[in-house]
Amino acid sequence: MIRGERVPEKKERYQNRIELLQGTLDLLILQTLQWGPQHGYGISVAIRNRSGEILQVDTGSLYPALHRLEKQKWIKAEWKVSENKQRAKYYQLTAAGKKQLSRERTKWSQLSDAIAGVLNPEQM
Amino acid sequence: MIFWRRKTREEELDEELRAHLSMAAQTRMERGADRQEAERAARREFGNVGLVKEVTRDAWGGRWLGDLLDDARYGLRMLAKNPGFTAVAMLTLALGIGSNTAVFSLIDALLLRSLAVPAPRELVHISFGPLGTKGPLSGPMFDRLRERQSAFTDLFAWTNAPMVLTEKGAARPITGAYATGSAFPTLKLKPRLGRLLNWQDDELGGSSNGIAAVISEAFWMEHFGGDPHVLGQPITVDGGTATIVGVMPRSFNGITVDYAPQVVLPFAFDVALHGKSSCRFRADCTWFSPMARLKPSVGFAQAKADLATISGDVLRESLPSNYARVDYLRYGILSLTPGRTGNSPLGEIYGRELWTLQALVGLLMIICCANLASLELSRTLNRQHELVVRSALGAGRLRLVRQLVAESAILALAGAAAGIVLSQWLSSLLVGYIEQSDFPVFLDLRPDAATFAATIALATLTVILAGVLPALSLTRVDTEEVLRSGAQRTVARKRHPFAASLLPVQVALSLLLASLALLFATSTGKLLRMDPGFRVKGITLFDVDFARRPEKGEARLDLYRRMLEALRQASGVEAASVIAARPLGEGGMDESAAPVEGNGPETKHLFENVVGPEYFATAGTKVLAGREFSQFDRFGRTPVCILNQAAASFFFPRQNALGKHIRSTEGDAKGDGCEVIAVVADAKYLSLREPAPPTIYYPYAQLPSLNWAGFITRSHDASGAVAAFKSALRRFAPDTPLLPPITMQRQLEDSIGKERLTAALSLFFGGLALLLTSLGLYGLESQRVAQRTAEIGLRMALGAQGKDVHWLVLRETAVVFAIGVPIGLALTFAASHFIAALLYEISPLDPRIHFVAVVTLLGAGFLASSIPARRAMNVDPMVALRYE
């Protein structure tokens, strides 16, 4: 589901952003954590950077997602001190989380193929 | 554990988000922004921290619990902030729930609770008597029925009988019962200790070990300290000895709800005691109250049909040859009634009154709920601003409603707890009314699952009525409008239609309760003040049990004579005599079927009493013609008798009854009968409510076989007479138990126990209803005056007088009454049909009663609303207007 477009003159900086599809945030988080343990802020920065500043993760979506994934035992959390001497909660993938990631990836590629097929039928 | 985890999780979330913010700010500072700028930007990017926390908590699950705790905590705080409201609301609830629980627990104990045996629904009562009555069977009837029946697994007879226990040379009354050997197997009871009675125990003469007895657990604890060696010990009861073979389980208290037997003996014990004269095998002695257990495959209707087919044969084989002359045998039939709850004589006596009271307290509960709802509502109205602000800050409507419901729930729980405490007290008060003084009532009033369920149902209902309905209507408020109006109280809000409709309902129900209370009280007052035909003040009655004295026949009469002599000579005793059936007594009524032939052909059913010399002088019953029995009316002299006016005018209309003869046609009575030596004034016999029945009195001294007559004394105070009786008993019959004496006053009060119960409680409940309604009116008008201070100030500034303002407030009360009173009157008239039977010599439509009720209600109502009205009159227009 794609959320309704924001009114441009109110929030200029949202203009170029694409809202995430429901469920894709989980995939992005799991994928991000594949490169190693990371805290919430780090995850949001990583997603933004890797998407070329296009995907901006809302904290109001990020933290519920993190806590939900933790509850589902796909990721686990640990308090560590960051490079800046800042105590932070680091999340890392569990074995179950790795399996889930591969499942989600398969699902995603199927979905994107399917959408591509619909959009460009002649290339199929 | 959850709570503890919740706390640390909360702190962790806090720290996690703080870390996020500080890292975000850090990054910005590294890029060259100054600290303040960086922090502000980080926060802007982050968004609403509270909201993020909120949605993250959602992901934890189990959130409702935390919210519930928050709601509860907040609710408690709001309740504590408003102690006046909380106190009144809790009191209202406690009164409503307490009175309902008390009455219901009594109904439960007397009428609803199953016997503590397996599958109690299979049990049925079998009774004998004229259609519609439930009398006992004779021994032979029981035996023949048991032989012929096929619908029951078995049947048993059970007879409660007070007994005398002789222990270490002292005699004392205990509660006992006789049971056939089939009783415990049919009830499917397991022993607490040892074994219970079986058929071998009921063989004549018992087994080789003598006659067996089982005792109750309470008796076991009390007398034997719970010693397991009690088995095999002898117990001496009613002059015979039995051997204890077992202890009954604690949950089983016999088959009669208000009578817990301490000792249960087989009927063989009575046969051993009385030989041939035992009631066990006499066809004319109906003594057995049988119960039976339906076979699992047989339904109640089928068993009933079965009984109908065999009852003709059973009765033909078991009725005595002369039964046609004895009314209660002639018209008797066998009938079947459900036996799940066992016997409940008290339930039969008080059932109608108790359900009436339950209806009254039910109405009271509605008033309580209405009161609570208007209290809640007016408080919520005052909190409208708060609610609106909270909803503007993002609290959902559901959340707000839940908050209000939580407060109601806290109140309901606290009220239920207080109500249960109150109900314990009320219950003991109720039992006090029901208890007859000559015998302690055993009632298990511990609130059980049913009572608790009823209480919880009531509390829940209260929550819904008082908390949720106002909440629903209030959260529909237009937020913006209220916020725009800004001030706390300027808007003269429209009166809430829901609140407005509650008060007339309260008024109507209060009027109903008040009228009923006045009716019951007047009726009971009439009963208490009526002339029963005998003295009440100063009279004391004594039962004696001379059954086991060695004196028989004339020697027994001599014992009575000596006792009487001693009583008369005792200081403080003004007069004394002998009496067999005490007036208005419960069990001692001698309703002997005694059709008597006069000089005409008519016979009439008479009430019979046996009294001593100077009885009428002692009891204060007027002798209209002739003379009292004297010491010369002895055995062997001319048989004499005395008639009351009702009997005399029946047998000898418009004639002088003195010197005439009448003869009992009952049994084998022969000869000339007795000579009427006096006619006395009518005196009440069985009950105050019924007119005095035609009565015949015989002199005790001419009936040597009589062994259960008691004594009656007249004295300045009862204690003197009791002391005199005790010393006489010690002197002449030291081994007889002292049965509790009773004053005539108490006897009379006992006999109208249910009327007094209904009157006292309905007055109490009626008073509560008035109080609650007045509180409701006071609350509403106070509220209105506070809301309309500005308007009142303006009116006064424009020239309104104090009395105009006063009227402004009272007018609303008047409107409430104008709607409520006619509804209340209509309800009372509708109810009059049901209560007419409960009243004595007063019509349920008596206009004086309703006039008084209406005036009382109006008085209380206007008094309650005149306080806020006066407050309105004292409004200073300048202050009121400036405040706004």
Interface residues (C-beta under 8 A of the other chain):
Chain A: H39 G40 Y41 G42 V45 D58 T59 G60 Y63 P64 A65 H67 R68 K71 S82 N84 Q86 R87 A88 K89
Chain B: E12 L13 E15 E16 L17 A19 H20 S22 M23 A24 Q26 T27 F46 G47 N48 L51 V52 V55 T56 D58 A59 W60 G61
